[in-house]
Amino acid sequence: MATMLVEDRRKVGAEVVHGHDECFSRASLLLTNMGLPNGLLPLKEIEEVGFVKETGYFWVRQKQKSEHIFT
């Protein structure tokens, strides 16, 4: 279901970047611009980051699932 949701959002003119270094920079910038803490998401082995400017929707796709516990 999540994959279908992302695919639907992409059709609305999303900016998409690939490759870990570029994706890491873009994800960090998006978090900062939205007023969220830079360490909010575990950003390991990122393959894709997408952003729809009109709606503010963004996603981060990683190679493997990761879990993060806030303490």
Contacts in CASP RR format, 6 or more apart in sequence:
PFRMAT RR
TARGET T0000
AUTHOR 0000-0000-0000
METHOD contacts of the structure
MODEL  1
MATMLVEDRRKVGAEVVHGHDECFSRASLLLTNMGLPNGLLPLKEIEEVG
FVKETGYFWVRQKQKSEHIFT
6 59 0 8 1.000
6 61 0 8 1.000
9 52 0 8 1.000
9 55 0 8 1.000
9 57 0 8 1.000
9 59 0 8 1.000
10 16 0 8 1.000
10 50 0 8 1.000
12 52 0 8 1.000
12 54 0 8 1.000
12 55 0 8 1.000
13 52 0 8 1.000
13 54 0 8 1.000
14 50 0 8 1.000
14 51 0 8 1.000
14 52 0 8 1.000
14 57 0 8 1.000
15 50 0 8 1.000
15 51 0 8 1.000
15 52 0 8 1.000
15 53 0 8 1.000
16 48 0 8 1.000
16 49 0 8 1.000
16 50 0 8 1.000
16 51 0 8 1.000
17 23 0 8 1.000
17 26 0 8 1.000
17 48 0 8 1.000
17 49 0 8 1.000
17 50 0 8 1.000
18 47 0 8 1.000
18 48 0 8 1.000
19 46 0 8 1.000
19 47 0 8 1.000
19 48 0 8 1.000
20 45 0 8 1.000
20 46 0 8 1.000
20 47 0 8 1.000
22 49 0 8 1.000
23 43 0 8 1.000
23 46 0 8 1.000
23 47 0 8 1.000
23 48 0 8 1.000
23 49 0 8 1.000
23 60 0 8 1.000
24 43 0 8 1.000
24 46 0 8 1.000
26 49 0 8 1.000
26 50 0 8 1.000
26 51 0 8 1.000
27 41 0 8 1.000
27 43 0 8 1.000
27 46 0 8 1.000
27 49 0 8 1.000
27 58 0 8 1.000
27 60 0 8 1.000
28 38 0 8 1.000
28 43 0 8 1.000
30 49 0 8 1.000
30 51 0 8 1.000
30 58 0 8 1.000
31 37 0 8 1.000
31 38 0 8 1.000
31 39 0 8 1.000
31 40 0 8 1.000
31 41 0 8 1.000
32 38 0 8 1.000
41 60 0 8 1.000
41 68 0 8 1.000
42 66 0 8 1.000
42 68 0 8 1.000
43 60 0 8 1.000
43 62 0 8 1.000
44 62 0 8 1.000
44 63 0 8 1.000
44 64 0 8 1.000
44 66 0 8 1.000
45 62 0 8 1.000
45 63 0 8 1.000
45 64 0 8 1.000
46 60 0 8 1.000
46 61 0 8 1.000
46 62 0 8 1.000
46 63 0 8 1.000
47 61 0 8 1.000
47 62 0 8 1.000
47 63 0 8 1.000
48 59 0 8 1.000
48 60 0 8 1.000
48 61 0 8 1.000
49 58 0 8 1.000
49 59 0 8 1.000
49 60 0 8 1.000
49 61 0 8 1.000
50 58 0 8 1.000
50 59 0 8 1.000
50 60 0 8 1.000
51 57 0 8 1.000
51 58 0 8 1.000
52 58 0 8 1.000
END
